[in-house]
């Protein structure tokens, strides 16, 4: 099982995963607009 975190801010979606050592790693950043929302889906 993978854990994915999504931080929704005014201007962007930040996507992060949890590594085996417990630290997180940012995997991507999308614009908080219709195009970014489509990419997130």
PDB file of N, CA, C, O and CB in Angstrom:
ATOM      1  N   UNK A   1       0.840  -1.164   0.000  1.00  0.00           N
ATOM      2  CA  UNK A   1       0.000   0.000   0.000  1.00  0.00           C
ATOM      3  C   UNK A   1       0.894   1.239   0.000  1.00  0.00           C
ATOM      4  O   UNK A   1       1.916   1.276   0.686  1.00  0.00           O
ATOM      5  CB  UNK A   1      -0.961  -0.009   1.214  1.00  0.00           C
ATOM      6  N   UNK A   2       0.507   2.241  -0.766  1.00  0.00           N
ATOM      7  CA  UNK A   2       1.239   3.506  -0.820  1.00  0.00           C
ATOM      8  C   UNK A   2       0.409   4.607  -0.192  1.00  0.00           C
ATOM      9  O   UNK A   2      -0.818   4.621  -0.291  1.00  0.00           O
ATOM     10  CB  UNK A   2       1.604   3.871  -2.272  1.00  0.00           C
ATOM     11  N   UNK A   3       1.102   5.530   0.458  1.00  0.00           N
ATOM     12  CA  UNK A   3       0.443   6.694   1.042  1.00  0.00           C
ATOM     13  C   UNK A   3       0.813   7.897   0.186  1.00  0.00           C
ATOM     14  O   UNK A   3       1.988   8.160  -0.069  1.00  0.00           O
ATOM     15  CB  UNK A   3       0.860   6.907   2.550  1.00  0.00           C
ATOM     16  N   UNK A   4      -0.207   8.618  -0.250  1.00  0.00           N
ATOM     17  CA  UNK A   4      -0.001   9.816  -1.063  1.00  0.00           C
ATOM     18  C   UNK A   4      -0.644  10.985  -0.343  1.00  0.00           C
ATOM     19  O   UNK A   4      -1.785  10.889   0.107  1.00  0.00           O
ATOM     20  CB  UNK A   4      -0.593   9.647  -2.503  1.00  0.00           C
ATOM     21  N   UNK A   5       0.074  12.078  -0.233  1.00  0.00           N
ATOM     22  CA  UNK A   5      -0.474  13.285   0.376  1.00  0.00           C
ATOM     23  C   UNK A   5      -0.650  14.358  -0.682  1.00  0.00           C
ATOM     24  O   UNK A   5       0.221  14.554  -1.529  1.00  0.00           O
ATOM     25  CB  UNK A   5       0.436  13.790   1.512  1.00  0.00           C
ATOM     26  N   UNK A   6      -1.772  15.049  -0.632  1.00  0.00           N
ATOM     27  CA  UNK A   6      -2.034  16.138  -1.568  1.00  0.00           C
ATOM     28  C   UNK A   6      -2.342  17.389  -0.758  1.00  0.00           C
ATOM     29  O   UNK A   6      -3.300  17.422   0.014  1.00  0.00           O
ATOM     30  CB  UNK A   6      -3.211  15.789  -2.544  1.00  0.00           C
ATOM     31  N   UNK A   7      -1.528  18.407  -0.942  1.00  0.00           N
ATOM     32  CA  UNK A   7      -1.725  19.694  -0.277  1.00  0.00           C
ATOM     33  C   UNK A   7      -2.342  20.640  -1.297  1.00  0.00           C
ATOM     34  O   UNK A   7      -1.721  20.972  -2.307  1.00  0.00           O
ATOM     35  CB  UNK A   7      -0.372  20.270   0.298  1.00  0.00           C
ATOM     36  N   UNK A   8      -3.560  21.067  -1.027  1.00  0.00           N
ATOM     37  CA  UNK A   8      -4.255  21.958  -1.944  1.00  0.00           C
ATOM     38  C   UNK A   8      -4.130  23.385  -1.417  1.00  0.00           C
ATOM     39  O   UNK A   8      -4.672  23.724  -0.365  1.00  0.00           O
ATOM     40  CB  UNK A   8      -5.755  21.545  -2.107  1.00  0.00           C
ATOM     41  N   UNK A   9      -3.416  24.201  -2.157  1.00  0.00           N
ATOM     42  CA  UNK A   9      -3.219  25.607  -1.791  1.00  0.00           C
ATOM     43  C   UNK A   9      -3.936  26.502  -2.804  1.00  0.00           C
ATOM     44  O   UNK A   9      -4.525  26.020  -3.772  1.00  0.00           O
ATOM     45  CB  UNK A   9      -1.699  25.958  -1.724  1.00  0.00           C
ATOM     46  N   UNK A  10      -3.874  27.775  -2.569  1.00  0.00           N
ATOM     47  CA  UNK A  10      -4.580  28.729  -3.436  1.00  0.00           C
ATOM     48  C   UNK A  10      -4.095  28.654  -4.885  1.00  0.00           C
ATOM     49  O   UNK A  10      -4.897  28.773  -5.811  1.00  0.00           O
ATOM     50  CB  UNK A  10      -4.400  30.153  -2.907  1.00  0.00           C
ATOM     51  N   UNK A  11      -2.784  28.457  -5.088  1.00  0.00           N
ATOM     52  CA  UNK A  11      -2.231  28.495  -6.435  1.00  0.00           C
ATOM     53  C   UNK A  11      -1.721  27.154  -6.956  1.00  0.00           C
ATOM     54  O   UNK A  11      -1.381  27.047  -8.135  1.00  0.00           O
ATOM     55  CB  UNK A  11      -1.129  29.473  -6.475  1.00  0.00           C
ATOM     56  N   UNK A  12      -1.660  26.111  -6.091  1.00  0.00           N
ATOM     57  CA  UNK A  12      -1.083  24.850  -6.566  1.00  0.00           C
ATOM     58  C   UNK A  12      -1.572  23.647  -5.769  1.00  0.00           C
ATOM     59  O   UNK A  12      -2.077  23.778  -4.655  1.00  0.00           O
ATOM     60  CB  UNK A  12       0.426  24.918  -6.503  1.00  0.00           C
ATOM     61  N   UNK A  13      -1.408  22.471  -6.371  1.00  0.00           N
ATOM     62  CA  UNK A  13      -1.573  21.179  -5.709  1.00  0.00           C
ATOM     63  C   UNK A  13      -0.162  20.617  -5.560  1.00  0.00           C
ATOM     64  O   UNK A  13       0.537  20.476  -6.564  1.00  0.00           O
ATOM     65  CB  UNK A  13      -2.535  20.190  -6.531  1.00  0.00           C
ATOM     66  N   UNK A  14       0.283  20.292  -4.350  1.00  0.00           N
ATOM     67  CA  UNK A  14       1.568  19.640  -4.119  1.00  0.00           C
ATOM     68  C   UNK A  14       1.292  18.184  -3.786  1.00  0.00           C
ATOM     69  O   UNK A  14       0.464  17.885  -2.925  1.00  0.00           O
ATOM     70  CB  UNK A  14       2.378  20.343  -2.974  1.00  0.00           C
ATOM     71  N   UNK A  15       1.988  17.274  -4.469  1.00  0.00           N
ATOM     72  CA  UNK A  15       1.767  15.842  -4.295  1.00  0.00           C
ATOM     73  C   UNK A  15       3.033  15.221  -3.715  1.00  0.00           C
ATOM     74  O   UNK A  15       4.123  15.413  -4.255  1.00  0.00           O
ATOM     75  CB  UNK A  15       1.377  15.162  -5.646  1.00  0.00           C
ATOM     76  N   UNK A  16       2.893  14.470  -2.610  1.00  0.00           N
ATOM     77  CA  UNK A  16       4.048  13.868  -1.939  1.00  0.00           C
ATOM     78  C   UNK A  16       3.756  12.412  -1.589  1.00  0.00           C
ATOM     79  O   UNK A  16       2.600  12.021  -1.426  1.00  0.00           O
ATOM     80  CB  UNK A  16       4.415  14.663  -0.665  1.00  0.00           C
ATOM     81  N   UNK A  17       4.815  11.618  -1.476  1.00  0.00           N
ATOM     82  CA  UNK A  17       4.709  10.228  -1.045  1.00  0.00           C
ATOM     83  C   UNK A  17       5.591  10.024   0.186  1.00  0.00           C
ATOM     84  O   UNK A  17       6.518  10.795   0.434  1.00  0.00           O
ATOM     85  CB  UNK A  17       5.118   9.251  -2.193  1.00  0.00           C
ATOM     86  N   UNK A  18       5.292   8.984   0.945  1.00  0.00           N
ATOM     87  CA  UNK A  18       6.086   8.634   2.123  1.00  0.00           C
ATOM     88  C   UNK A  18       7.052   7.521   1.726  1.00  0.00           C
ATOM     89  O   UNK A  18       6.642   6.510   1.156  1.00  0.00           O
ATOM     90  CB  UNK A  18       5.170   8.189   3.325  1.00  0.00           C
ATOM     91  N   UNK A  19       8.331   7.712   2.027  1.00  0.00           N
ATOM     92  CA  UNK A  19       9.347   6.710   1.728  1.00  0.00           C
ATOM     93  C   UNK A  19       9.424   5.686   2.850  1.00  0.00           C
ATOM     94  O   UNK A  19       8.845   5.880   3.919  1.00  0.00           O
ATOM     95  CB  UNK A  19      10.716   7.372   1.512  1.00  0.00           C
ATOM     96  N   UNK A  20      10.135   4.604   2.604  1.00  0.00           N
ATOM     97  CA  UNK A  20      10.274   3.530   3.588  1.00  0.00           C
ATOM     98  C   UNK A  20      10.941   4.008   4.877  1.00  0.00           C
ATOM     99  O   UNK A  20      10.671   3.462   5.947  1.00  0.00           O
ATOM    100  CB  UNK A  20      11.073   2.383   2.994  1.00  0.00           C
ATOM    101  N   UNK A  21      11.809   5.023   4.792  1.00  0.00           N
ATOM    102  CA  UNK A  21      12.497   5.521   5.987  1.00  0.00           C
ATOM    103  C   UNK A  21      11.653   6.529   6.771  1.00  0.00           C
ATOM    104  O   UNK A  21      12.123   7.088   7.762  1.00  0.00           O
ATOM    105  CB  UNK A  21      13.817   6.161   5.593  1.00  0.00           C
ATOM    106  N   UNK A  22      10.415   6.764   6.336  1.00  0.00           N
ATOM    107  CA  UNK A  22       9.512   7.650   7.057  1.00  0.00           C
ATOM    108  C   UNK A  22       9.524   9.096   6.595  1.00  0.00           C
ATOM    109  O   UNK A  22       8.669   9.886   6.995  1.00  0.00           O
ATOM    110  CB  UNK A  22       9.839   7.609   8.483  1.00  0.00           C
ATOM    111  N   UNK A  23      10.481   9.442   5.761  1.00  0.00           N
ATOM    112  CA  UNK A  23      10.532  10.807   5.238  1.00  0.00           C
ATOM    113  C   UNK A  23       9.590  10.933   4.042  1.00  0.00           C
ATOM    114  O   UNK A  23       9.224   9.937   3.418  1.00  0.00           O
ATOM    115  CB  UNK A  23      11.984  11.191   4.835  1.00  0.00           C
ATOM    116  N   UNK A  24       9.207  12.163   3.736  1.00  0.00           N
ATOM    117  CA  UNK A  24       8.341  12.358   2.579  1.00  0.00           C
ATOM    118  C   UNK A  24       9.141  12.923   1.413  1.00  0.00           C
ATOM    119  O   UNK A  24      10.187  13.549   1.591  1.00  0.00           O
ATOM    120  CB  UNK A  24       7.167  13.290   2.929  1.00  0.00           C
ATOM    121  N   UNK A  25       8.620  12.685   0.227  1.00  0.00           N
ATOM    122  CA  UNK A  25       9.269  13.181  -0.982  1.00  0.00           C
ATOM    123  C   UNK A  25       8.212  13.831  -1.861  1.00  0.00           C
ATOM    124  O   UNK A  25       7.195  13.211  -2.172  1.00  0.00           O
ATOM    125  CB  UNK A  25      10.006  12.035  -1.745  1.00  0.00           C
ATOM    126  N   UNK A  26       8.443  15.061  -2.260  1.00  0.00           N
ATOM    127  CA  UNK A  26       7.518  15.750  -3.150  1.00  0.00           C
ATOM    128  C   UNK A  26       7.667  15.168  -4.549  1.00  0.00           C
ATOM    129  O   UNK A  26       8.760  15.146  -5.114  1.00  0.00           O
ATOM    130  CB  UNK A  26       7.775  17.287  -3.152  1.00  0.00           C
ATOM    131  N   UNK A  27       6.557  14.702  -5.096  1.00  0.00           N
ATOM    132  CA  UNK A  27       6.575  14.062  -6.404  1.00  0.00           C
ATOM    133  C   UNK A  27       6.133  14.990  -7.516  1.00  0.00           C
ATOM    134  O   UNK A  27       6.509  14.798  -8.673  1.00  0.00           O
ATOM    135  CB  UNK A  27       5.703  12.848  -6.390  1.00  0.00           C
ATOM    136  N   UNK A  28       5.343  15.990  -7.182  1.00  0.00           N
ATOM    137  CA  UNK A  28       4.883  16.866  -8.245  1.00  0.00           C
ATOM    138  C   UNK A  28       4.186  18.096  -7.717  1.00  0.00           C
ATOM    139  O   UNK A  28       3.810  18.180  -6.547  1.00  0.00           O
ATOM    140  CB  UNK A  28       3.967  16.126  -9.159  1.00  0.00           C
ATOM    141  N   UNK A  29       4.025  19.043  -8.611  1.00  0.00           N
ATOM    142  CA  UNK A  29       3.337  20.282  -8.290  1.00  0.00           C
ATOM    143  C   UNK A  29       2.510  20.641  -9.513  1.00  0.00           C
ATOM    144  O   UNK A  29       3.029  20.723 -10.626  1.00  0.00           O
ATOM    145  CB  UNK A  29       4.343  21.436  -7.899  1.00  0.00           C
ATOM    146  N   UNK A  30       1.223  20.854  -9.297  1.00  0.00           N
ATOM    147  CA  UNK A  30       0.312  21.204 -10.383  1.00  0.00           C
ATOM    148  C   UNK A  30      -0.341  22.538 -10.075  1.00  0.00           C
ATOM    149  O   UNK A  30      -0.534  22.895  -8.912  1.00  0.00           O
ATOM    150  CB  UNK A  30      -0.760  20.104 -10.592  1.00  0.00           C
ATOM    151  N   UNK A  31      -0.676  23.266 -11.117  1.00  0.00           N
ATOM    152  CA  UNK A  31      -1.376  24.537 -10.931  1.00  0.00           C
ATOM    153  C   UNK A  31      -2.788  24.268 -10.415  1.00  0.00           C
ATOM    154  O   UNK A  31      -3.420  23.287 -10.805  1.00  0.00           O
ATOM    155  CB  UNK A  31      -1.422  25.346 -12.261  1.00  0.00           C
ATOM    156  N   UNK A  32      -3.273  25.133  -9.546  1.00  0.00           N
ATOM    157  CA  UNK A  32      -4.637  25.008  -9.034  1.00  0.00           C
ATOM    158  C   UNK A  32      -5.562  25.766  -9.990  1.00  0.00           C
ATOM    159  O   UNK A  32      -6.048  26.857  -9.694  1.00  0.00           O
ATOM    160  CB  UNK A  32      -4.755  25.564  -7.557  1.00  0.00           C
ATOM    161  N   UNK A  33      -5.784  25.139 -11.147  1.00  0.00           N
ATOM    162  CA  UNK A  33      -6.674  25.676 -12.167  1.00  0.00           C
ATOM    163  C   UNK A  33      -7.321  24.487 -12.876  1.00  0.00           C
ATOM    164  O   UNK A  33      -6.977  23.347 -12.564  1.00  0.00           O
ATOM    165  CB  UNK A  33      -5.901  26.607 -13.181  1.00  0.00           C
ATOM    166  N   UNK A  34      -8.232  24.700 -13.807  1.00  0.00           N
ATOM    167  CA  UNK A  34      -8.893  23.561 -14.460  1.00  0.00           C
ATOM    168  C   UNK A  34      -7.929  22.566 -15.110  1.00  0.00           C
ATOM    169  O   UNK A  34      -8.165  21.360 -15.050  1.00  0.00           O
ATOM    170  CB  UNK A  34      -9.843  24.068 -15.503  1.00  0.00           C
ATOM    171  N   UNK A  35      -6.853  23.047 -15.726  1.00  0.00           N
ATOM    172  CA  UNK A  35      -5.883  22.139 -16.350  1.00  0.00           C
ATOM    173  C   UNK A  35      -5.155  21.296 -15.298  1.00  0.00           C
ATOM    174  O   UNK A  35      -4.944  20.101 -15.507  1.00  0.00           O
ATOM    175  CB  UNK A  35      -4.863  22.938 -17.183  1.00  0.00           C
ATOM    176  N   UNK A  36      -4.773  21.897 -14.182  1.00  0.00           N
ATOM    177  CA  UNK A  36      -4.120  21.157 -13.102  1.00  0.00           C
ATOM    178  C   UNK A  36      -5.042  20.130 -12.482  1.00  0.00           C
ATOM    179  O   UNK A  36      -4.609  19.030 -12.139  1.00  0.00           O
ATOM    180  CB  UNK A  36      -3.628  22.107 -12.035  1.00  0.00           C
ATOM    181  N   UNK A  37      -6.322  20.480 -12.333  1.00  0.00           N
ATOM    182  CA  UNK A  37      -7.298  19.542 -11.788  1.00  0.00           C
ATOM    183  C   UNK A  37      -7.475  18.347 -12.716  1.00  0.00           C
ATOM    184  O   UNK A  37      -7.580  17.216 -12.242  1.00  0.00           O
ATOM    185  CB  UNK A  37      -8.643  20.238 -11.560  1.00  0.00           C
ATOM    186  N   UNK A  38      -7.510  18.571 -14.015  1.00  0.00           N
ATOM    187  CA  UNK A  38      -7.614  17.468 -14.982  1.00  0.00           C
ATOM    188  C   UNK A  38      -6.397  16.554 -14.879  1.00  0.00           C
ATOM    189  O   UNK A  38      -6.541  15.332 -14.920  1.00  0.00           O
ATOM    190  CB  UNK A  38      -7.750  18.016 -16.425  1.00  0.00           C
ATOM    191  N   UNK A  39      -5.205  17.124 -14.748  1.00  0.00           N
ATOM    192  CA  UNK A  39      -3.988  16.319 -14.622  1.00  0.00           C
ATOM    193  C   UNK A  39      -4.001  15.496 -13.338  1.00  0.00           C
ATOM    194  O   UNK A  39      -3.489  14.377 -13.311  1.00  0.00           O
ATOM    195  CB  UNK A  39      -2.747  17.217 -14.654  1.00  0.00           C
ATOM    196  N   UNK A  40      -4.584  16.046 -12.277  1.00  0.00           N
ATOM    197  CA  UNK A  40      -4.652  15.339 -10.996  1.00  0.00           C
ATOM    198  C   UNK A  40      -5.554  14.117 -11.087  1.00  0.00           C
ATOM    199  O   UNK A  40      -5.282  13.091 -10.464  1.00  0.00           O
ATOM    200  CB  UNK A  40      -5.153  16.274  -9.896  1.00  0.00           C
ATOM    201  N   UNK A  41      -6.622  14.226 -11.857  1.00  0.00           N
ATOM    202  CA  UNK A  41      -7.556  13.096 -11.981  1.00  0.00           C
ATOM    203  C   UNK A  41      -6.905  12.010 -12.768  1.00  0.00           C
ATOM    204  O   UNK A  41      -7.512  10.963 -12.995  1.00  0.00           O
ATOM    205  CB  UNK A  41      -8.878  13.517 -12.647  1.00  0.00           C
TER     206      UNK A  41
END
